[in-house]
């Protein structure tokens, strides 16, 4: 048996954007709480759980920060669903629910959270 001890870079392809991932977190069976305003008062409804919440983090050159931020914002506003493979699992129907990008000198750090379905 051969053991591969090399570190392979993790990547996720969201649409046409290739993200180089340095950290990730996966949560399964995420409860979804819907808040609505009805007759001037707030009503909360617990919906059935979605299979997965995936948070990806990484870094890019500072010049790419504006393009990444625009991509994340557009995908959130349009409720774009992504299907992709990441870390040996196939994800489907994943929508961006939060995104953040900050820059420092030559590097931009980004974090994006997606929620949706997965199939191993």
ZASE-39927 format. One line per field, with one value per residue: x, y, z of N, C-alpha, C, O in turn. Coordinates in Angstrom, 3 decimals. Atoms other than C-alpha are relative to their C-alpha. Layout:
residues N
n.xx: c(X  ...)
n.yy: c(Y  ...)
n.zz: c(Z  ...)
ca.xx: c(X  ...)
ca.yy: c(Y  ...)
ca.zz: c(Z  ...)
c.xx: c(X  ...)
c.yy: c(Y  ...)
c.zz: c(Z  ...)
o.xx: c(X  ...)
o.yy: c(Y  ...)
o.zz: c(Z  ...)
END
This chain:
residues 120
n.xx: c(0.843  -0.740  0.657  -0.337  -0.140  -0.080  1.147  0.605  0.792  1.450  0.625  1.434  0.360  1.344  0.218  -1.261  -1.017  -0.736  -0.438  -1.023  0.493  -0.997  0.740  1.421  0.795  1.251  1.015  1.075  1.346  0.101  1.387  0.242  1.023  0.502  0.641  0.886  0.717  1.422  0.811  -0.860  -0.764  -0.935  0.352  -1.088  0.407  -1.116  0.170  -0.771  -1.442  -0.762  -1.046  -1.399  -0.526  -1.424  -0.717  -1.313  -0.852  -1.256  -0.607  -0.260  -0.718  0.851  0.643  1.158  1.003  1.199  0.713  0.597  1.113  1.095  0.530  0.765  1.197  0.913  0.555  0.963  1.176  0.733  0.290  -0.605  -0.293  -1.217  -0.286  -1.444  -0.658  -0.978  -0.544  0.492  1.465  0.706  0.990  0.954  0.978  -0.605  0.169  -0.798  0.805  -0.845  -1.322  -0.813  -1.312  -0.771  -1.323  -1.110  -1.206  0.109  0.853  1.402  0.538  1.426  0.772  1.335  0.823  1.038  0.928  0.715  -0.013  -1.240  0.071  -1.387)
n.yy: c(-1.173  -1.251  -1.101  -1.289  -0.962  -1.351  -0.866  -0.421  -1.204  0.140  -1.018  0.111  -0.736  -0.565  -0.574  -0.143  -0.481  1.041  -0.457  0.807  0.048  0.362  0.513  0.214  0.577  0.574  0.334  0.756  -0.136  -1.367  -0.459  -1.259  -0.805  -1.049  -1.093  -0.784  -1.073  0.149  -0.905  -0.823  0.754  0.967  1.411  0.899  1.355  0.919  0.829  1.242  -0.239  0.202  0.977  -0.392  -1.363  0.100  -1.269  0.083  -1.170  0.047  -1.293  -0.313  -1.259  -1.139  -0.477  0.842  -0.157  -0.669  0.939  1.033  -0.613  -0.196  1.325  0.492  -0.824  0.310  1.342  -0.081  -0.753  0.773  1.322  0.979  1.313  0.587  1.425  0.149  1.017  -0.566  0.897  1.359  0.083  -0.748  -0.910  -0.458  -0.980  -0.818  -1.434  -0.826  -0.706  -1.026  -0.122  -1.050  -0.122  -1.084  -0.072  -0.494  -0.115  0.637  1.185  -0.127  1.211  0.104  1.085  0.093  1.059  0.492  0.943  0.760  1.454  0.706  1.454  0.456)
n.zz: c(0.000  0.077  -0.699  0.595  -1.086  0.544  -0.228  1.259  -0.223  0.082  0.833  0.250  1.212  -0.074  1.325  0.728  -0.938  -0.712  -1.316  -0.667  -1.375  -1.007  -1.164  0.247  -1.081  0.497  -0.997  0.642  -0.562  -0.491  -0.057  0.703  -0.657  0.889  -0.707  0.855  -0.663  0.298  -0.825  -0.835  -1.001  0.548  -0.182  0.343  0.351  0.162  1.187  -0.074  0.036  1.227  -0.284  -0.158  0.038  0.299  -0.068  0.642  -0.216  0.727  0.267  1.408  0.151  -0.340  1.220  0.302  -1.055  0.512  0.874  -0.856  -0.727  0.961  0.332  -1.147  -0.163  1.096  -0.224  -1.112  0.427  1.004  -0.582  0.900  -0.592  0.548  -0.189  0.148  -0.822  -0.922  -1.037  0.178  -0.050  1.035  -0.572  1.008  -0.464  -1.056  0.197  -0.907  -0.991  -0.614  0.620  -0.599  0.630  -0.596  0.590  -0.801  0.815  1.316  -0.075  -0.401  -0.612  0.275  -0.602  0.594  -0.582  0.908  -0.612  1.027  -0.085  0.313  0.179  -0.181)
ca.xx: c(0.000  1.316  0.486  0.396  1.754  1.816  -0.447  -2.775  -4.298  -8.026  -10.060  -13.734  -15.150  -18.150  -19.437  -16.428  -14.492  -11.819  -11.322  -8.126  -9.256  -6.969  -9.620  -13.112  -15.878  -18.832  -21.997  -24.685  -28.445  -28.610  -31.999  -33.492  -35.447  -37.646  -38.634  -41.599  -43.402  -47.157  -49.591  -46.686  -45.287  -42.431  -43.286  -40.712  -41.175  -38.774  -38.424  -37.074  -33.306  -31.033  -28.373  -25.276  -23.611  -20.121  -17.763  -14.692  -11.771  -8.679  -6.499  -5.849  -3.813  -5.141  -5.924  -8.449  -10.371  -12.759  -13.619  -14.206  -16.405  -18.474  -18.834  -19.967  -22.427  -23.936  -24.370  -26.091  -28.429  -29.393  -29.701  -27.384  -27.189  -23.803  -22.943  -19.317  -16.911  -14.870  -12.692  -14.001  -17.714  -20.178  -22.252  -25.411  -27.845  -25.433  -26.288  -24.072  -25.553  -22.601  -19.349  -16.501  -13.293  -10.575  -7.238  -3.850  -0.789  -0.600  -3.041  -6.820  -8.457  -11.925  -14.583  -17.786  -20.610  -22.920  -25.987  -27.720  -27.550  -24.746  -24.298  -21.178)
ca.yy: c(0.000  3.439  6.354  9.795  12.267  15.276  18.190  18.702  22.157  22.303  24.134  24.807  25.893  28.199  28.923  30.268  31.231  28.912  29.402  28.163  27.069  27.055  26.346  24.919  23.899  21.644  21.473  18.912  18.981  22.765  23.994  26.850  29.602  31.799  35.196  37.021  40.222  39.798  42.450  44.454  41.638  39.249  35.570  32.799  29.426  26.511  24.872  21.404  21.166  21.588  18.913  21.089  24.406  24.827  27.670  28.159  30.507  31.422  34.213  35.890  38.763  42.128  43.049  40.194  41.310  43.629  40.982  38.335  40.681  41.567  37.874  36.906  39.834  39.096  35.397  36.277  38.830  36.482  33.441  31.532  27.803  26.148  22.478  21.477  18.918  19.772  17.637  14.392  15.220  16.424  19.470  20.550  23.431  25.439  29.134  31.814  33.161  35.209  36.521  38.609  39.924  41.981  43.184  43.799  44.958  42.449  39.798  39.653  37.159  35.913  33.750  32.532  30.488  28.357  26.386  23.664  19.981  17.481  13.927  12.073)
ca.zz: c(0.000  -0.913  1.350  -0.264  2.289  -0.037  0.756  -2.180  -2.540  -1.880  -4.494  -5.061  -8.417  -7.957  -11.424  -13.328  -10.182  -8.801  -5.061  -3.425  0.032  3.073  5.755  5.741  8.117  7.393  9.485  8.689  9.313  9.692  10.981  8.970  10.709  8.502  9.838  8.353  9.208  9.452  10.725  12.126  14.256  13.668  13.153  13.141  11.482  11.803  8.400  7.757  8.110  5.123  4.779  4.880  5.697  4.261  5.185  3.001  3.713  1.796  0.534  -2.790  -4.144  -3.001  -6.623  -6.790  -3.683  -5.535  -8.136  -5.440  -3.422  -6.508  -7.404  -3.885  -3.687  -7.103  -6.289  -3.000  -4.587  -7.438  -5.111  -7.452  -6.690  -7.187  -7.646  -7.164  -5.735  -2.663  -0.372  -1.832  -1.558  -4.188  -3.183  -4.983  -4.694  -2.535  -2.132  -0.620  2.617  3.882  2.452  3.744  2.225  3.904  2.645  4.165  2.210  -0.701  0.471  0.675  3.017  2.151  3.794  2.192  3.728  1.581  2.575  0.612  -0.174  -0.403  -1.600  -0.517)
c.xx: c(0.893  -0.810  0.493  0.031  0.117  -1.274  -0.525  -0.837  -1.494  -0.544  -1.490  -0.312  -1.447  -0.257  1.309  1.161  0.618  0.518  1.041  -0.276  1.121  -0.651  -1.445  -0.656  -1.308  -0.906  -1.116  -1.304  -0.189  -1.467  -0.138  -1.171  -0.415  -0.700  -0.832  -0.689  -1.455  -0.800  0.851  0.787  0.836  -0.448  1.184  -0.545  1.249  -0.302  0.791  1.481  0.569  1.182  1.358  0.214  1.512  0.606  1.404  0.764  1.285  0.573  0.278  0.839  -0.967  -0.730  -1.238  -1.144  -1.297  -0.819  -0.673  -1.218  -1.200  -0.643  -0.873  -1.314  -1.035  -0.668  -1.017  -1.284  -0.862  -0.395  0.508  0.308  1.202  0.043  1.485  0.501  1.013  0.370  -0.625  -1.503  -0.593  -1.084  -0.927  -0.976  0.519  -0.138  0.817  -0.937  0.791  1.348  0.728  1.363  0.718  1.414  1.035  1.262  -0.201  -0.999  -1.417  -0.439  -1.505  -0.592  -1.374  -0.726  -1.108  -0.885  -0.774  0.124  1.347  -0.290  1.424  0.514)
c.yy: c(1.243  1.094  1.307  1.044  1.436  0.762  0.462  1.246  -0.302  1.139  -0.280  0.878  0.450  0.730  0.006  0.413  -1.169  0.590  -0.963  0.085  -0.416  -0.556  -0.223  -0.619  -0.483  -0.289  -0.729  0.179  1.362  0.425  1.378  0.711  1.112  1.047  0.798  1.064  -0.087  0.854  0.794  -0.752  -1.078  -1.416  -0.846  -1.396  -0.849  -0.914  -1.291  0.308  -0.227  -0.904  0.578  1.512  -0.122  1.396  -0.215  1.290  -0.166  1.392  0.130  1.271  1.151  0.545  -0.787  0.190  0.622  -0.936  -1.102  0.535  0.200  -1.328  -0.537  0.767  -0.311  -1.358  0.003  0.684  -0.781  -1.394  -1.117  -1.289  -0.606  -1.492  -0.187  -1.145  0.697  -1.029  -1.390  -0.171  0.858  0.833  0.465  0.978  0.900  1.484  0.754  0.753  1.086  0.008  1.178  0.001  1.185  -0.039  0.547  -0.080  -0.659  -1.140  0.360  -1.332  -0.001  -1.190  0.027  -1.185  -0.344  -0.970  -0.696  -1.483  -0.589  -1.474  -0.511  -0.754)
c.zz: c(0.000  0.675  -0.598  1.108  -0.497  0.332  -1.360  0.267  -0.142  -0.846  -0.099  -1.201  0.136  -1.305  -0.768  0.904  0.754  1.307  0.552  1.497  0.946  1.265  -0.404  1.218  -0.607  1.185  -0.735  0.753  0.671  0.039  -0.662  0.661  -0.955  0.853  -0.996  0.839  -0.426  0.970  0.983  1.055  -0.688  0.331  -0.454  -0.243  -0.176  -1.175  0.174  -0.213  -1.394  0.327  0.389  0.002  -0.138  0.037  -0.546  0.266  -0.789  -0.166  -1.493  -0.043  0.225  -1.222  -0.379  0.990  -0.518  -0.877  0.813  0.735  -0.918  -0.377  1.133  0.153  -1.083  0.203  1.136  -0.445  -0.981  0.497  -0.919  0.745  -0.722  0.287  -0.286  0.875  0.892  1.059  -0.065  0.080  -1.109  0.674  -1.113  0.631  1.105  -0.343  1.035  0.933  0.709  -0.704  0.622  -0.682  0.638  -0.554  0.956  -0.845  -1.357  -0.041  0.429  0.592  -0.216  0.749  -0.637  0.632  -0.982  0.765  -1.114  0.220  -0.345  -0.211  0.009  -1.155)
o.xx: c(1.856  -1.993  1.699  -1.017  0.332  -2.365  0.178  -1.579  -1.911  -0.179  -1.939  0.125  -2.365  0.286  1.913  2.264  -0.084  1.315  0.814  -0.163  1.818  -0.017  -1.981  0.001  -1.938  -0.485  -1.519  -1.310  -0.444  -2.124  0.764  -2.262  0.414  -1.540  -0.353  -0.851  -1.772  -0.668  0.425  1.541  0.496  -0.738  1.802  -1.381  2.167  -1.254  1.580  1.831  0.164  1.694  2.110  -0.434  2.159  0.145  2.144  0.178  1.757  0.107  0.383  1.039  -2.143  -1.840  -2.078  -2.228  -2.385  -2.046  -1.802  -2.256  -2.330  -1.865  -1.988  -2.363  -2.222  -1.876  -2.022  -2.378  -2.088  -1.026  -0.178  0.902  1.243  -0.400  1.988  -0.205  1.735  -0.508  -0.925  -1.993  -0.005  -1.912  -0.490  -1.283  -0.252  0.241  0.899  -1.871  0.201  1.843  0.122  1.910  0.158  1.943  0.734  1.686  -0.830  -1.235  -1.620  -0.176  -2.164  0.095  -1.975  -0.143  -1.798  -0.430  -1.137  0.190  2.172  -1.237  2.239  1.662)
o.yy: c(1.321  1.273  1.541  1.422  2.345  0.193  1.153  1.289  -1.046  2.298  -1.420  2.027  -0.362  1.810  -1.043  0.667  -1.951  1.528  -2.172  1.151  -1.401  -1.305  0.475  -1.232  0.218  -0.908  -0.314  0.532  1.443  0.446  2.211  0.155  1.928  0.722  1.179  0.909  0.016  0.702  1.051  -0.136  -1.568  -1.733  -0.576  -1.894  -0.465  -1.693  -1.422  1.254  -1.143  -0.875  -0.083  2.250  -0.797  2.297  -1.076  2.373  -1.278  2.347  -0.858  1.922  1.056  1.060  -0.294  -0.358  0.165  -0.960  -1.488  -0.124  -0.091  -1.412  -1.000  0.162  -0.441  -1.495  -0.705  0.206  -0.667  -2.160  -2.115  -1.264  -0.650  -1.943  0.263  -1.645  1.588  -1.622  -1.996  -1.298  1.861  0.294  0.678  0.892  1.331  1.916  0.349  1.420  1.984  -1.032  2.172  -1.052  2.278  -1.105  1.318  -1.172  -0.049  -1.720  1.196  -2.389  1.025  -2.167  1.091  -2.253  0.539  -1.649  -0.075  -1.949  0.054  -2.021  -0.085  -1.197)
o.zz: c(0.762  0.386  -0.675  1.633  0.306  0.375  -2.099  1.249  -1.029  -0.645  0.019  -1.262  0.015  -1.537  -0.991  0.419  1.396  1.302  0.595  2.101  0.702  2.008  -1.265  2.059  -1.398  2.162  -1.821  1.932  1.873  -1.003  -0.576  0.786  -1.360  1.693  -2.064  2.049  -1.611  2.184  2.109  1.810  -1.765  1.485  -1.484  0.511  -0.900  -1.142  1.110  -0.919  -2.110  1.447  1.106  -0.741  0.662  -0.663  -0.070  0.263  -1.022  0.455  -2.220  0.982  -0.123  -1.089  -1.132  0.791  -0.169  -0.784  0.513  0.797  -0.526  -0.497  0.891  0.375  -0.786  0.012  1.074  -0.144  -0.955  -0.231  -1.144  1.823  -1.951  1.343  -1.316  1.750  0.446  1.686  0.964  0.010  -1.514  1.407  -2.244  1.821  1.961  -1.432  2.194  0.487  1.310  -1.139  1.020  -1.010  0.724  -0.868  1.868  -1.224  -2.221  -1.100  1.310  0.017  -0.044  1.049  -0.786  0.821  -1.493  1.685  -2.113  1.358  -0.993  0.354  -0.810  -1.143)
END
